[in-house]
């Protein structure tokens, strides 16, 4: 998040003037942020961060309209300690920003990722059963289909494209949530993340692992979704959703 500000991408974001914007993997506590990042004019800011490690994980949500309530986490200690989830309740609809775990680093972390996936889906299902419209976004850390990464065959046994990870996205869709960018662009290939170590962005060897999902009842109110490939400042690029609420 501090790098985003330092590189000037924060200015671009504020100039877009979104009603709500969400950030993942912020890697900063609020007291480490510049004033204009911690409390930008015209927004109510909310943060969640790692309780154990500084410079790790973290999410943020900024909104022009004050939510009725903001939940920090899923209510499950093993996930909430890493600062991965913010849930903003606006009454009839809920906006969630989530930084889904990366499954790299060994079997323990892959297991952790799959437990978070399961808990997250159970959480949003409870919201829809309460009659809420659900909008969730974030770095899901998985490419869904072969269209969503440049080198599918080479990554079939790598986390981020494992069958069990991809099956979870299938399950999300089966539960009535819509990957809205893919819904609007069924044949288009476009990525949202590139490996910086290999300068993959220069060659557009990327992955689409950042998503907006909406519940199926809200799809008719969606008017657009965009991946801003040309905007730099991170190894991810911004994505957006336009929806009437």
C-alpha positions, 0 to 999 in steps of 0.5 A, spaced: 500 500 500 505 504 501 508 502 494 502 504 491 502 511 494 510 512 492 509 510 485 503 514 484 498 509 482 494 512 489 493 518 485 490 514 479 485 511 484 483 517 487 481 520 481 477 515 478 472 517 484 469 510 485 463 509 490 467 503 494 474 501 493 478 495 496 485 493 496 488 486 498 495 485 501 496 492 503 502 490 507 501 495 512 498 497 519 494 504 519 499 507 523 504 506 517 500 509 512 501 517 509 495 521 512 492 521 505 492 514 504 489 512 511 484 517 511 482 520 504 477 526 503 470 523 502 471 516 504 470 512 510 476 508 511 476 501 514 482 496 515 484 489 517 491 487 518 495 481 520 495 481 528 502 477 528 506 479 522 508 486 520 508 487 512 504 481 511 497 480 508 492 486 510 486 488 506 482 495 506 475 498 504 474 505 502 467 507 501 463 514 500 457 511 503 458 509 511 456 502 512 451 500 517 456 495 520 463 493 518 465 486 520 473 484 521 474 477 519 470 471 518 469 470 525 474 464 525 481 465 529 486 462 524 484 466 518 482 473 522 489 473 525 492 474 518 487 480 516 484 477 510 477 479 510 472 486 511 465 485 510 461 492 509 454 491 510 450 496 507 443 494 508 440 490 502 447 488 500 454 487 502 461 488 499 466 484 501 474 485 500 478 478 501 485 476 500 485 469 499 491 465 501 496 463 497 497 455 497 505 456 496 510 454 501 508 447 502 502 442 504 500 446 510 499 452 507 495 449 501 491 446 506 490 453 510 488 456 503 482 450 502 480 451 509 479 459 508 475 457 501 470 453 505 469 457 510 468 463 506 463 460 501 459 458 508 459 465 510 457 468 504 451 463 503 449 465 510 448 472 507 444 470 501 440 466 505 438 472 510 436 476 503 442 480 502 445 481 495 453 479 495 458 483 492 465 480 493 472 481 490 479 480 491 485 476 490 483 469 489 489 466 488 487 461 483 486 462 475 479 458 474 480 456 467 485 455 461 483 461 459 485 465 465 493 464 465 498 464 459 501 457 460 496 452 463 499 446 461 505 448 465 502 450 471 497 444 472 501 441 478 502 448 481 498 452 486 494 457 483 491 452 478 491 445 482 484 441 480 482 442 487 483 450 487 479 450 481 474 446 483 472 451 489 471 456 484 466 451 480 463 450 487 462 458 488 459 458 481 454 452 483 452 456 489 449 462 485 455 467 484 457 469 478 464 471 476 462 477 472 468 479 468 468 472 465 460 473 464 461 479 460 467 477 456 466 469 455 471 469 450 476 474 452 483 473 454 486 478 459 490 478 465 490 481 472 497 479 475 504 477 472 510 475 476 515 481 477 521 476 478 521 474 471 518 480 468 512 477 465 508 483 464 513 485 459 511 479 455 504 479 458 505 472 461 500 473 466 494 470 470 487 472 471 486 471 479 483 477 481 475 477 481 468 480 482 463 475 484 456 477 485 450 473 487 446 471 481 440 475 483 444 481 482 447 480 475 441 484 471 444 490 475 451 490 473 453 495 467 460 493 466 466 490 469 474 492 467 481 490 468 485 495 467 491 492 464 495 498 463 495 501 470 502 499 474 504 500 481 503 493 483 504 486 480 497 486 480 493 491 476 486 494 478 479 491 476 472 494 477 465 493 477 459 497 475 453 496 478 446 499 480 445 498 487 
